[in-house]
Amino acid sequence: MGKVFKSLTKLGIIGGVSYGAFKLKKQYEFLKETHNHVVAFNGKSLTYDDVFEGDSIAAIASGIDIDLTEAVFNEAYINLDLYGLGAGFRIVVPEGIKVEASGINKASGIQIDVPTVEEGKILNINYDMTGSGLLICSSLEDEVEEVEEVE
């Protein structure tokens, strides 16, 4: 009975892993159809130094660095759509741009560290994050504050 149980357990594990890989592949294919940039199990830097009309970016187990400091915002309202599954995003926005961010946050951390702008062009960030992190800052030097170690 012990050998049969072990064999069934191994088959169950293999089946579970196969099913997970199948679901991830289908998710990746769906994201490729719905987003301009899809990054999986890798890191990527995106620098926009021309007219920025919005974008859509998805990341699975990846890190994405988005630099908008040299981007030209011609429209009054521009959307940036983000999807993250176990991913980390850092978005650097230029001064004078009003940032609005909202979306779905499941076990994720969202930090917006930009000066408050009352009027001006708006960057609307829509996010769907699961087990991910999103940092929106105003310069490349902005980093998350270091936490002092307690002994």
N, C-alpha and C positions, 0 to 999 in steps of 0.2 A: 504494500500500500504506500510506503514511503517513496518509492521510485516513481510511481504514478503521480503522486502529489507534486513531487519536484518537477516532473516533466510538464504537468499542467501549469505549474507556476511559471516555468520558463516560457511556455507558449503564451501565457497571459501577458507576461512582460514584453515579449517580442510583439505581440498584437497591439499592446498599448503604445509602444514606441512607434510602431508603423502607423497607427491611427493618428498619433500626434504629428508625425512628419507629414502625413497626407493632409491634415487640417492646416498645418503651417504653409504647405505648398499652395493650397487653395487660397489661403489668406494672402500670400505673397502675390499670386496671379491677380487677385481682385484689386490689391493695392496698386499694381502696375497699371491697371485700367483706369483707376480713379485719381491717381496722383502723378504729378510731373516728375518727381524724384522719389525713388524707393531705394533704401539702403538696408541691407541685412547682414548682420555679423561682421560689420566693418565700420570704419570711421570716414567721415567726409566733411570737407570744408566748402561752403558755398559763399562766394563773394559777388555781390551785386554792385557794379560800378557804372551802370547805365540807367536808363529809365526803368523804374520798378513798378510793374503793374500787378503785383501779387504773385503768389505761387502756392503750390501744395506739395508737402513733403511728408513722407512716411519713413519710419525707422523701426526696425526690429533688432533688438540686442545690438544697438549701434550708438555711436556718438556723432552728433551733427553740430557743426559750428557755422552759424549764418551771420555774415557780416554785411550790414546794410549801411555802414557809415558813409560810403561814397555814392549810394543810390540816389537817384533823382525821383522825387515823388511829385508827379504832375497832377494826379487826381487828388481830390479832397479826402477820399475814403478808399483805402486799399486793404484787401483781405490776404491773410497768410494762414493757410490751413495746415495743421500739424496732426499727425497720427504717430503715437509712440507706444511700443510694446517692449518694455525692458530697455528703454533708450534714454539718452541724455541729449538735451538740446540747449545750446547757448545762442541767443539772438542779440546782436549788438546793433542798436538803433542810433541814428544820428540825433543830435540835439534839435529841439524845436518840433519834434514829431510827438503827437499825443498817442499813447499806447492804450488800447483797450484789449483786454484778454479775458476770454471766458470759454467754458467748455466742460467736458467730462473729465473728472479726475478720480481715478480708481487707484488707491495706494500709491499716489505719486506726490511729488513735491513741486510746487509752483512758486517761483520767487520773481517779483517784478521790482527791479532796482533802477528806476529811471526818474528823473525830475518830473514833477507834475507840470503839465502844460495845459493851460485853460482853453486856449483856442489854437487852431492850426490844423494842419493835415493829420489825418487819423490813420494809424496802422491798427487794424482790427485782427487780432490773433485768435483764431478758433482752434481749440485743441481737444484731442481725444487721447488721453494718457492712461496707460495701465502699467503700474510698476516702473514709472519713468520719472525724469526730472526735467524741469524747464526753468532756465534762468534768462531773464530779459534784462539787459543792462545797457548803459549809454556809452561805454567806451571799452576798448579792448583790454584796458588795464583793470577794469572792474572784476573782481573775483569774489567768491563767497568768503565771508569773514572766517578766519581761522578760529577754531575753538581751542581754548587753552586746556591743556591736559591737567587733570587733577590727580595728584599723587596721594 
